[in-house]
Amino acid sequence: MHDRMWYRQPAGEYMAGLPVGTGRLAAMVLGGIAEERIALNHEWLWRGNNRDREPAKNAARLGELRSLLLAGRYEEGTRLGNDLFGGPGGIRGNEQPCRVDNYQPAGDFRFALEHGGAAVQDYHRELNLVDGLVTVRYTAGPRRIVRQCLASLDLDLILVHLTADGPVNGRFWLDRITDPGCFLRHAGSVTELVMDGQFDHGIGFRVEARLLAHDGAVAVAAAGGLRLTGFTHALVAITVGTSAKNGAPAAECAAAAWPLRPEWSRLLAKHAALYSKEYGTLSLQVAVPEPALPTDERLRNLRAGQDDPGLAVLYFNYGRYLLLAGTARGELPPNLQGKWNEELLPPWCADYHHDINLQMNFWPAEAGNQAGTVEALVRYLERFVPHARKAARDLYGCDGIWLPIQTDPWSRSTPESYGWAVWIGAAAWLAQHLWWHYEFSLDKRFLRDHAYPYFREVAAFYESYLVPDDAGVLQIVPSQSPENRFAGGGDLPVTLGVSSAMDVQLARMAFDYARGSARILGVDGAMADRWDGLAARLPRLPVGQYGQLLEWNQEFNEPEPGHRHLSHLIGVYPGDLLDPERTPELWRAARVSLDRRLSHGGGHTGWSRSWVACLFARFGEAAPAWEHLTHLISDFATDSLLDLHPPRIFQIDGNFGGTAAILEMLLQSYHGELHLLPALPAAWPAGECRGLRARGGFTVNLLWRAGALVQAELQASHAGPCTLLHAGENWHVTDAAGQAMACRRDGHRLRFRLRAGQRCRITAAP
């Protein structure tokens, strides 16, 4: 249930299409009748004009900037900081364009089937999330026509399968949006379509589509492309190659595992076996009705005020599908639009933003049992390290690594956005996902070979960047709260200051990850002690006159108190520095800050609204978490439930943030402790979720009725303790044989131990 999106008409716009993807390849299926358009992308297809850019070498002037900011001369400091470290784009874009490349469409595979003038009836378009198959079917005169599209994880190809219960004619071709900066050449044969492209001063690419028909005759069409006459079954296999990694696009295409025969059932079965290993690891079943209505109609009804609690289940499943489709066979993480883009100049270049958006794309990965998707992010970060070291030296005279606030796939650490880019927290925030990957898996090999080397680089940067004040407190200068500003800092969109709340928390996280890893691995003891000492000297997080957690180091007036970013609350979610028992005052202050932000109109973008839902779930407040999740769907989703940024821009991070919010409602695991159903929405009174993952190497199944836990099953991947928070007095723990296990109650905590591989059951007696 709640795993199928369907419609009674073709997509009216690209953003209402149905996406498929292998991670390397992506396609958007529009479902047209007179003409079908399947828009194609390749994860490495960026124009490639700026692959060798370098940062400026202004480290010698860092002291000058720091003197201004430490003296409270924020307007002068903000202007100088951007002159030195802000890059050429941003608000200077008309003078010096940003050097971040644009993510590009590869082109379109199109076909037109001849219906003989017959009216089309019984049109149906759907995406089945269980197997990732898009189906369009309809009747035209006496013929029933079925068109299917699949991103095969087995072959790493886009497959299009056509069937009709009587002979049909059609034309098939490749084309691409008009682009003066791209040379195109079409070629092919009676079984193949080829489109080669070359960007001016950039990379080249090739699109290939091979036609396999059971029957009918194939010829080169007079209008271009191929004409197939009298067929009842046909298969088209599509791939894209690029020169992004210095190979020939044709060679990448030639290396594809092209199907030799159009045996659709066999191709689908092989794909489904791989697909289910990732998508099928978790299932959420909620006892709410599923209206027999198309998805777009359900969405309109939700906007009109009708309840549809099952739509959030569909949104959750769709988010997991999108993460799989954007990473499975890929080398790059999803960008601002995942892997789906039709524009030559997409908003924000469809780039990688490191101040929330890329991180949010992976918020649901670990808890949602899709840990394999994180591999693309790990590769992305490791490729950055060599140039990030150079950037840290050139820009700030520091050791370690510095990552930019926005970038593309070329692993170049350069600031590119004057007015926004003077920020040093990106590497630390992205480190969080490497730490999570260890926390959830307890994989020491991953920690040793991948995570810890990165953590050491991040910690090394902070060691050389922090500045002691007269009291010996280590200050972060310059510092910003991403994309926000305070009064008195001038007219630039972001104000530079001293030790913003986010930057302080990110520095603490960086030292914690490095120190914790060293001690787990039993290495670098002296360094671990030093990192401990540095973390202890960071500034305390201040609280303002209204009891709110301050966003900056002092209480400034805010020109935009309802700002979309909630950066100072990172310690609540997605971080864990703030906690209701360990830091109660700051926990309460963060809650006040959230209220103040929302009272001034905060959460007014899709991704921001999803962050709000995550925060309320982490606070354990089910009602507002559900309210904001519902508004995320009703206010910021296209007909095909893709996330929107105002005014109406496709931006995929909100999809993943909404998925993460639901996971946070069902299970939380922080500080080695599990909280079952911490923010279960009243709209889901009964349900079951199987395959959740928790920190500490646990897999968790949950069953609830009447809004309360009935049963939970845990399996441990490693031997060790398990602690349940807010455990009911009527909870009992038994092993796989049904025997009571030794437990210890400690207030609202229930503690016991599990062996590696051991299962246990928690039951709540009536």
SVG drawing of the C-alpha trace seen along z (x, -y; Angstrom):
<svg xmlns="http://www.w3.org/2000/svg" viewBox="-12 -49 63 70">
<polyline fill="none" stroke="black" stroke-width="0.4" points="0.0,0.0 1.0,-3.7 3.7,-2.7 2.2,-3.8 1.9,-7.2 -0.6,-7.4 -2.4,-9.9 -5.2,-10.1 -3.3,-12.4 0.2,-13.1 2.5,-15.4 1.8,-19.1 5.3,-20.1 8.7,-18.6 8.4,-18.7 5.2,-16.7 7.0,-13.9 8.0,-10.6 11.7,-10.2 13.7,-7.1 17.5,-6.6 20.4,-4.3 22.6,-6.9 24.8,-7.3 21.8,-7.8 18.5,-9.6 15.4,-10.1 12.1,-12.0 9.1,-10.3 6.4,-12.8 3.9,-10.3 2.7,-12.3 0.2,-10.7 0.9,-12.3 4.6,-12.4 6.4,-10.9 9.4,-12.7 11.9,-11.0 14.3,-13.6 17.8,-12.2 20.6,-13.1 24.1,-11.8 25.5,-12.5 28.8,-13.7 27.3,-15.9 28.3,-19.4 29.5,-21.9 33.1,-21.5 34.2,-25.1 35.8,-25.6 37.4,-22.4 40.8,-23.9 39.8,-27.0 42.0,-28.0 41.4,-30.0 43.0,-33.4 46.1,-33.5 45.0,-36.0 45.9,-34.3 48.4,-37.0 45.5,-39.5 43.5,-37.3 44.8,-39.1 43.6,-42.4 40.1,-41.1 40.2,-39.6 41.2,-42.8 38.1,-44.6 35.7,-41.9 37.1,-41.5 36.8,-45.3 33.1,-45.1 33.6,-46.8 31.3,-44.3 30.3,-46.3 34.0,-47.0 34.9,-43.4 32.1,-41.9 33.1,-43.9 36.8,-43.1 36.1,-39.5 34.2,-39.1 36.8,-41.0 39.4,-38.6 37.6,-35.3 34.2,-35.7 34.9,-34.7 33.8,-36.2 30.1,-35.3 27.2,-35.9 26.0,-39.5 29.0,-40.3 27.7,-37.9 27.1,-40.5 30.7,-41.7 32.5,-38.4 30.3,-35.3 30.4,-32.4 32.7,-29.7 30.6,-26.8 29.5,-24.8 25.9,-24.2 24.5,-20.6 23.3,-19.9 20.5,-17.9 21.9,-15.2 18.9,-15.4 15.6,-13.7 14.6,-10.4 11.3,-10.9 8.8,-8.7 5.5,-9.2 3.1,-6.3 0.5,-6.4 -3.0,-5.8 -4.8,-6.1 -6.8,-9.1 -8.5,-7.0 -9.4,-8.7 -7.3,-7.8 -9.2,-6.4 -8.5,-4.9 -5.2,-6.8 -3.2,-5.7 0.3,-6.8 2.0,-5.5 5.3,-5.0 5.4,-1.8 7.9,-2.4 8.1,1.3 10.2,1.9 10.8,-1.5 8.8,-0.9 7.0,-3.7 4.0,-2.5 1.8,-4.5 -1.2,-2.6 -4.2,-3.6 -6.6,-2.4 -6.5,-3.9 -9.2,-2.5 -9.1,1.4 -5.5,1.4 -4.4,1.5 -0.9,-0.2 1.4,0.2 4.6,-1.8 7.0,-1.2 10.3,-2.8 12.8,-1.4 16.2,-2.5 17.8,0.9 20.1,1.4 21.3,4.6 22.4,3.1 22.8,-0.5 20.7,-1.5 17.4,-3.3 15.0,-0.8 11.8,-1.6 9.4,1.3 6.5,0.9 3.7,3.4 0.4,3.3 -2.2,5.9 -2.2,5.1 0.4,3.8 1.5,0.2 3.8,-2.2 6.0,-4.8 9.0,-7.2 11.8,-7.3 14.5,-10.0 16.9,-11.9 17.1,-15.7 18.2,-18.3 17.2,-21.8 18.6,-24.6 22.1,-25.5 24.4,-27.9 27.3,-26.7 27.0,-23.1 27.8,-21.5 25.5,-18.5 25.9,-15.7 23.4,-13.0 24.3,-9.6 23.1,-6.0 21.8,-3.0 18.6,-1.0 19.1,0.3 20.7,-2.6 20.3,-6.3 23.4,-8.4 23.7,-12.0 27.2,-13.5 27.6,-16.8 30.6,-19.0 30.4,-22.1 32.5,-25.1 35.6,-25.0 34.1,-22.1 33.4,-18.4 31.9,-16.1 29.0,-13.6 27.2,-11.0 23.6,-9.6 22.9,-6.2 19.6,-4.5 19.5,-0.9 16.2,0.6 15.4,4.2 12.1,5.3 10.3,8.6 8.6,7.9 7.9,5.2 10.3,3.5 12.8,0.7 14.0,-2.0 15.6,-5.4 12.8,-8.0 12.6,-10.8 12.2,-13.3 15.1,-11.9 15.5,-9.1 14.0,-5.6 10.6,-4.4 9.2,-1.1 6.2,0.3 3.9,3.1 5.4,3.9 3.6,5.3 6.7,5.6 9.8,3.4 12.6,2.5 14.8,-0.5 18.0,-0.6 19.5,-4.0 22.8,-5.2 24.9,-8.3 28.7,-8.7 30.8,-11.8 34.5,-12.8 34.3,-14.1 36.9,-11.6 39.1,-12.1 37.7,-9.1 35.9,-9.1 32.1,-9.3 31.8,-6.6 33.9,-4.3 31.6,-4.7 28.6,-3.9 30.3,-1.0 31.1,0.5 27.4,0.7 25.9,4.1 23.5,3.9 20.7,6.5 20.9,8.9 17.2,9.9 14.1,7.9 13.1,10.3 11.3,7.9 10.3,10.2 13.8,11.4 15.3,7.8 12.7,6.7 13.3,9.6 17.1,9.0 16.6,5.4 14.0,6.1 16.4,8.4 19.0,5.7 16.5,2.9 14.8,4.8 18.1,5.2 18.2,1.4 14.6,0.3 13.0,3.4 15.1,3.3 12.5,1.2 8.8,1.2 6.3,-1.2 2.6,-0.1 0.1,-2.4 -3.5,-1.5 -5.0,-4.4 -7.2,-4.4 -5.6,-4.8 -8.1,-6.8 -8.8,-5.3 -7.8,-8.7 -4.8,-9.8 -1.9,-11.3 -2.5,-14.8 -6.2,-14.7 -5.2,-13.6 -2.8,-16.5 -5.4,-19.0 -7.8,-17.6 -5.1,-17.9 -4.6,-21.6 -8.3,-22.1 -8.2,-20.9 -9.1,-17.2 -7.2,-14.8 -5.1,-12.1 -2.7,-10.7 -1.6,-8.0 -0.2,-10.6 2.7,-11.1 3.4,-7.4 3.6,-7.7 5.9,-10.7 8.1,-8.7 8.4,-5.8 9.0,-8.2 11.9,-9.8 13.6,-6.5 13.0,-5.7 14.6,-9.0 17.6,-8.4 18.1,-5.0 17.5,-6.2 20.0,-9.0 22.9,-6.9 22.6,-3.2 25.1,-2.9 26.5,-6.4 29.8,-8.0 28.3,-11.4 25.8,-12.3 22.5,-13.9 22.8,-17.6 20.2,-20.3 17.9,-18.6 19.0,-15.0 20.0,-13.8 17.1,-15.3 17.4,-18.6 16.0,-19.9 17.5,-23.4 20.7,-24.8 20.8,-27.4 19.2,-25.6 18.6,-27.5 21.8,-27.8 23.4,-25.7 21.7,-22.6 25.0,-22.5 26.2,-21.1 25.4,-23.5 27.3,-22.6 25.4,-24.7 22.4,-22.4 21.3,-21.0 23.7,-18.3 23.7,-17.2 19.9,-17.0 20.0,-14.7 21.5,-12.1 19.6,-12.7 17.4,-9.6 20.1,-7.3 21.3,-5.6 18.2,-5.4 16.2,-4.5 18.4,-1.4 19.9,-2.8 23.5,-3.0 24.8,-1.9 23.7,-5.2 26.3,-7.1 29.1,-5.6 28.6,-8.2 29.0,-11.0 32.1,-9.3 33.8,-9.2 32.8,-12.8 34.5,-14.0 37.6,-12.0 38.1,-13.4 38.0,-16.9 40.8,-16.4 43.9,-17.2 42.6,-20.5 40.8,-21.3 44.3,-21.2 45.6,-23.7 42.6,-26.0 43.0,-25.9 46.6,-27.1 46.0,-29.6 42.9,-31.3 43.5,-31.1 47.1,-29.9 45.7,-26.9 46.5,-23.2 43.9,-20.6 41.1,-21.1 38.6,-23.8 35.5,-23.1 33.4,-25.8 29.8,-26.7 28.8,-25.8 30.5,-23.7 30.2,-21.2 31.7,-17.7 35.2,-18.8 36.5,-18.7 37.8,-22.3 37.7,-24.1 37.2,-27.7 34.8,-30.4 32.4,-31.4 29.7,-33.5 30.5,-37.0 28.2,-37.9 27.8,-34.3 31.0,-32.3 33.1,-33.3 32.4,-30.3 34.6,-27.6 32.0,-25.1 31.3,-23.0 33.9,-20.3 32.9,-19.8 29.2,-19.5 29.8,-17.0 32.0,-15.0 28.8,-14.3 27.7,-11.8 31.0,-9.8 30.5,-9.7 26.9,-8.6 28.0,-5.9 30.3,-4.5 27.7,-5.1 25.1,-3.0 27.3,-0.3 30.2,-0.2 32.4,0.7 36.0,0.0 37.5,0.7 35.4,-2.2 36.3,-4.4 40.1,-3.6 40.3,-3.8 37.8,-6.5 36.3,-8.5 39.2,-9.1 41.6,-10.4 39.0,-12.9 38.3,-13.8 42.0,-14.5 42.0,-16.9 39.0,-18.8 40.4,-19.0 43.7,-20.2 42.0,-23.1 40.3,-24.2 43.5,-23.8 45.2,-26.4 42.2,-28.6 41.0,-29.2 42.1,-32.5 42.5,-32.8 41.0,-35.9 42.3,-37.6 40.5,-35.0 42.0,-32.1 38.7,-31.2 39.2,-30.0 37.2,-32.2 36.1,-31.6 36.9,-34.6 35.6,-35.3 32.4,-33.4 28.9,-33.5 25.5,-31.9 24.9,-30.6 23.0,-33.0 21.8,-35.2 22.7,-38.6 22.4,-40.9 21.8,-44.6 24.9,-46.7 26.8,-44.5 26.2,-46.4 24.1,-45.7 25.6,-42.4 23.3,-39.4 25.4,-37.7 27.1,-39.3 30.6,-38.2 31.2,-38.2 32.7,-36.2 31.9,-32.7 28.3,-32.1 26.4,-29.4 26.6,-27.1 30.3,-27.5 31.0,-26.9 28.9,-23.7 30.6,-22.5 34.0,-23.0 33.0,-21.0 31.6,-18.3 34.9,-18.2 37.0,-17.7 34.5,-15.1 34.6,-13.0 38.4,-13.1 39.0,-12.4 36.3,-9.7 37.7,-7.9 41.2,-8.0 40.2,-6.5 38.0,-3.8 40.9,-2.9 43.5,-3.1 45.7,-5.6 47.0,-9.1 46.5,-9.4 48.3,-12.6 46.3,-14.2 43.1,-13.0 44.0,-14.7 44.8,-17.9 41.5,-17.8 39.7,-17.4 41.5,-20.4 40.7,-22.5 37.0,-21.6 36.9,-22.6 38.1,-26.1 35.5,-26.9 32.9,-29.6 29.8,-28.8 26.5,-29.1 24.8,-32.2 21.1,-32.6 19.2,-35.9 16.8,-38.1 13.8,-36.1 15.4,-32.8 16.3,-32.0 19.5,-30.3 21.4,-33.1 22.4,-32.7 25.5,-34.9 27.9,-35.6 25.8,-38.4 22.2,-39.6 22.0,-41.5 18.8,-42.9 17.8,-40.6 16.6,-42.2 15.0,-38.8 13.9,-37.1 11.9,-34.5 15.0,-33.4 14.8,-30.1 18.0,-28.7 17.9,-27.3 21.7,-27.0 22.0,-27.7 19.7,-24.7 22.1,-22.2 22.9,-20.9 19.3,-19.7 19.0,-18.2 20.8,-16.9 23.4,-17.1 23.2,-15.8 25.2,-18.3 22.0,-19.6 20.0,-17.2 17.0,-17.6 18.9,-15.9 22.6,-16.7 22.1,-20.4 18.6,-21.3 19.0,-25.1 20.3,-25.1 17.7,-22.6 14.9,-24.9 16.6,-27.9 16.7,-26.1 13.0,-25.4 12.3,-29.1 14.4,-30.0 12.4,-27.7 9.2,-29.3 10.5,-32.8 11.7,-31.8 8.3,-30.4 6.4,-33.3 8.1,-35.5 7.3,-33.3 10.2,-30.8 10.1,-27.5 9.0,-29.2 10.9,-26.9 10.4,-23.2 13.8,-22.1 13.3,-24.6 9.9,-23.3 11.2,-19.8 14.0,-20.8 11.3,-22.3 9.4,-19.0 12.7,-17.2 13.3,-19.6 9.9,-19.1 10.2,-15.4 13.5,-15.6 11.9,-17.7 9.4,-14.8 6.4,-17.0 4.3,-14.9 1.5,-17.4 3.7,-20.3 6.0,-17.8 3.0,-16.3 1.6,-19.8 4.8,-20.9 5.2,-17.6 1.7,-18.0 2.5,-21.6 5.7,-20.4 3.6,-18.1 0.7,-20.4 2.6,-23.7 5.9,-22.5 5.2,-19.6 4.6,-19.2 1.9,-16.8 4.6,-14.1 5.5,-15.1 8.9,-16.6 10.0,-19.3 9.7,-23.0 11.6,-26.1 9.8,-29.4 8.8,-30.8 8.4,-27.4 11.8,-25.8 12.4,-22.0 14.9,-21.3 15.1,-17.8 16.4,-18.2 13.0,-18.8 11.9,-15.3 14.8,-13.8 14.2,-16.1 10.6,-15.0 11.6,-11.4 14.0,-12.0 11.3,-13.7 9.2,-10.6 12.1,-8.4 12.7,-10.7 9.1,-10.4 9.4,-6.6 12.8,-6.0 15.6,-8.1 19.0,-6.9 21.4,-9.4 24.2,-9.0 23.9,-5.2 20.2,-5.2 17.1,-4.2 13.8,-6.1 10.9,-4.1 8.0,-6.1 9.2,-9.4 6.9,-11.6 4.3,-9.2 1.6,-11.3 -2.0,-10.9 -2.9,-10.6 -1.2,-7.2 -2.8,-5.4 -1.8,-1.9 1.0,-0.6 4.2,1.3 7.6,0.4 10.2,3.0 13.9,2.6 14.7,-0.7 18.3,-1.2 19.6,-2.7 23.0,-3.9 25.0,-1.1 24.4,1.4 20.7,2.2 18.0,3.1 14.6,2.3 11.0,3.4 8.1,1.6 4.4,2.4 1.9,0.0 -1.8,-0.2 -4.0,-3.0 -1.0,-5.3 1.2,-3.2 3.9,-0.6 2.7,3.0 5.9,4.7 9.5,4.0 12.1,6.4 15.8,5.6 18.8,7.3 22.3,6.3 25.1,6.5 27.7,6.2 27.9,7.3 27.2,4.6 24.7,2.7 21.3,1.5 19.4,-1.3 15.8,-2.1 14.7,-5.7 11.2,-6.3 10.6,-2.6 7.2,-1.9 6.8,0.0 4.9,2.7 7.7,3.3 9.2,6.8 12.3,8.0 12.6,11.6 15.1,13.4 14.4,15.3 13.3,18.4 10.8,16.3 12.9,16.3 13.1,13.2 16.3,11.3 18.2,9.7 17.4,6.0 18.1,3.1 15.8,0.1 17.4,-3.3 14.6,-5.9 12.9,-5.9 15.8,-3.9 15.8,-0.2 19.2,1.4 20.3,4.8 23.0,6.4 22.9,8.3 25.4,10.6 26.4,10.0 23.6,11.2 21.2,11.7 17.5,10.8 15.2,9.7 11.6,8.7 10.2,5.8 6.5,6.2 4.2,3.7 1.8,5.7 -1.8,4.4"/>
</svg>
